[in-house]
């Protein structure tokens, strides 16, 4: 199956560019969840996102965001090659656990980050790989390979940007029925 690298996001509208900077800033306003190198982390990340959406009264975005988070986290786990060192774990009874890093080393290689600035929600997955995401041509028989097509279908806009130590793949959502201009120039 043929795949093509996706061009890096550039020439973004100023407001979206600033929001993307806020999303990746480790000291910025975005909410962060560290992803463990474990298939269960996809479920944990989805629960984290849905909990945050509820707290921001954005439950109407839940299905779309949950699907996109699942796809992006799965892709990061499958293709980034990074190994996180510690993570908060979702527990249905108690919520989120503490960040545990037994060696006191660098931050985890994969993070889900959410940034809300009404009416917009920006969702990003930061990983340690500098490699561009690759979109595969749809193969209706294959069980995998449709993830980025789903991200494109369920978000207003998506893309990726290189970072000093990896990249962020992001997706933009707009709350239904909310005012505000489209994210253009």
C-alpha positions as CSV (number, residue, x, y, z in Angstrom):
1,X,0.0,0.0,0.0
2,X,1.3,3.4,-1.0
3,X,1.8,6.1,1.6
4,X,2.7,9.8,1.3
5,X,4.2,12.1,4.0
6,X,1.9,14.9,5.0
7,X,3.4,18.4,4.5
8,X,4.3,20.2,7.7
9,X,1.8,22.9,8.8
10,X,3.0,26.4,7.8
11,X,1.4,29.7,7.0
12,X,-1.3,29.1,9.5
13,X,-3.7,31.9,10.4
14,X,-2.2,34.0,13.2
15,X,-4.7,32.9,15.9
16,X,-4.3,29.2,15.1
17,X,-0.5,29.6,15.0
18,X,-0.6,31.2,18.5
19,X,-2.9,28.5,19.8
20,X,-0.5,25.8,18.5
21,X,2.4,27.6,20.3
22,X,0.3,27.5,23.5
23,X,-0.5,23.8,22.9
24,X,3.1,22.7,22.8
25,X,4.5,25.1,25.5
26,X,5.2,22.9,28.5
27,X,4.5,25.8,30.8
28,X,1.5,27.1,28.8
29,X,-2.2,26.8,29.5
30,X,-2.8,23.4,27.7
31,X,-3.8,20.4,29.8
32,X,-1.5,17.4,29.4
33,X,-1.7,13.6,29.7
34,X,1.4,11.4,29.4
35,X,0.9,8.3,27.4
36,X,2.4,5.0,28.4
37,X,3.8,2.5,25.8
38,X,0.9,0.2,26.4
39,X,-2.2,-0.4,24.3
40,X,-4.4,0.5,27.4
41,X,-3.0,4.0,27.1
42,X,-5.3,4.6,24.1
43,X,-8.3,4.1,26.4
44,X,-6.7,6.1,29.2
45,X,-6.1,9.0,26.8
46,X,-9.6,8.9,25.5
47,X,-11.0,9.0,29.1
48,X,-8.7,11.9,29.9
49,X,-10.0,13.9,26.9
50,X,-13.6,13.1,27.6
51,X,-13.3,14.1,31.2
52,X,-11.7,17.5,30.2
53,X,-14.4,18.1,27.6
54,X,-17.1,17.6,30.2
55,X,-15.3,20.0,32.6
56,X,-15.2,22.6,29.8
57,X,-18.9,21.9,28.9
58,X,-17.8,20.6,25.5
59,X,-19.5,17.2,25.8
60,X,-21.0,17.6,22.4
61,X,-17.5,17.2,20.9
62,X,-17.0,14.0,22.8
63,X,-17.5,11.4,20.0
64,X,-15.4,13.3,17.5
65,X,-12.6,14.1,19.9
66,X,-12.5,10.6,21.3
67,X,-12.1,9.1,17.9
68,X,-9.4,11.5,16.9
69,X,-7.5,11.0,20.2
70,X,-7.7,7.2,19.7
71,X,-6.3,7.5,16.2
72,X,-3.5,9.9,17.0
73,X,-2.4,8.1,20.2
74,X,-2.4,4.8,18.3
75,X,-0.3,6.3,15.6
76,X,2.2,7.8,18.1
77,X,2.5,4.4,19.9
78,X,2.9,2.5,16.7
79,X,5.3,4.9,14.9
80,X,7.1,7.2,17.2
81,X,9.7,4.8,18.7
82,X,9.7,6.8,21.9
83,X,9.5,5.3,25.4
84,X,7.7,7.3,28.0
85,X,9.2,7.1,31.5
86,X,6.2,7.8,33.7
87,X,2.5,8.7,33.4
88,X,-0.6,9.5,35.2
89,X,-3.0,6.5,35.0
90,X,-6.7,6.8,34.6
91,X,-8.6,4.9,37.2
92,X,-12.4,4.9,36.9
93,X,-12.8,5.0,40.7
94,X,-10.2,7.6,41.6
95,X,-9.6,9.6,38.4
96,X,-6.0,10.3,37.5
97,X,-3.0,9.1,39.5
98,X,0.2,11.0,40.1
99,X,3.0,11.4,37.5
100,X,5.6,8.8,38.6
101,X,9.1,8.9,37.2
102,X,11.3,6.6,39.2
103,X,14.5,7.7,37.6
104,X,13.8,11.4,37.6
105,X,14.7,11.5,33.9
106,X,13.4,13.5,31.0
107,X,9.7,14.0,30.4
108,X,7.8,11.2,28.6
109,X,8.1,11.0,24.9
110,X,4.4,10.9,24.1
111,X,1.9,13.4,25.5
112,X,-1.8,14.2,24.7
113,X,-2.3,17.9,25.1
114,X,-5.7,19.8,25.0
115,X,-6.1,23.6,24.7
116,X,-9.5,25.2,24.9
117,X,-10.1,28.8,23.8
118,X,-13.9,29.2,23.2
119,X,-15.3,28.1,20.8
120,X,-12.2,26.2,19.7
121,X,-10.6,23.1,21.0
122,X,-7.1,22.2,19.9
123,X,-5.9,18.6,20.5
124,X,-2.3,17.5,20.0
125,X,-0.1,14.4,20.3
126,X,3.5,15.2,21.0
127,X,6.0,12.5,20.3
128,X,9.8,12.1,20.0
129,X,9.9,11.2,16.3
130,X,10.7,13.9,13.8
131,X,9.2,11.8,11.0
132,X,6.2,13.3,9.2
133,X,2.8,11.5,9.5
134,X,2.1,9.4,6.4
135,X,-1.3,9.2,4.9
136,X,-2.0,5.8,3.2
137,X,-4.2,5.5,0.2
138,X,-7.5,3.9,1.4
139,X,-7.5,0.2,1.1
140,X,-11.0,-1.1,1.9
141,X,-9.8,-4.6,2.7
142,X,-7.0,-3.6,5.2
143,X,-7.7,-3.4,8.9
144,X,-5.4,-0.4,9.4
145,X,-4.4,2.7,7.5
146,X,-7.4,4.9,7.7
147,X,-6.5,6.9,10.8
148,X,-5.4,10.2,9.3
149,X,-8.4,10.1,6.9
150,X,-10.6,9.8,10.0
151,X,-8.8,12.7,11.7
152,X,-9.3,14.8,8.6
153,X,-13.0,13.9,8.5
154,X,-13.9,14.5,12.1
155,X,-11.9,17.7,12.8
156,X,-12.2,21.2,11.3
157,X,-8.5,21.2,10.4
158,X,-5.5,19.1,11.2
159,X,-1.7,19.1,10.6
160,X,1.6,18.6,12.2
161,X,4.6,20.7,13.2
162,X,8.2,19.7,13.9
163,X,9.5,20.5,17.4
164,X,13.1,20.6,18.7
165,X,12.7,17.1,20.0
166,X,10.0,15.5,17.9
167,X,6.7,16.7,16.5
168,X,3.1,17.5,17.4
169,X,0.2,16.2,15.3
170,X,-2.8,18.4,16.0
171,X,-6.5,18.6,15.2
172,X,-8.8,21.5,15.6
173,X,-12.5,21.3,16.7
174,X,-15.2,23.9,17.0
175,X,-18.0,23.6,19.6
176,X,-21.4,23.1,17.9
177,X,-23.6,26.1,17.9
178,X,-20.8,28.4,19.2
179,X,-20.1,31.7,17.6
180,X,-16.7,32.7,16.3
181,X,-15.1,33.0,12.9
182,X,-13.6,30.0,11.1
183,X,-9.8,29.6,11.6
184,X,-8.7,31.4,8.4
185,X,-6.5,34.4,8.0
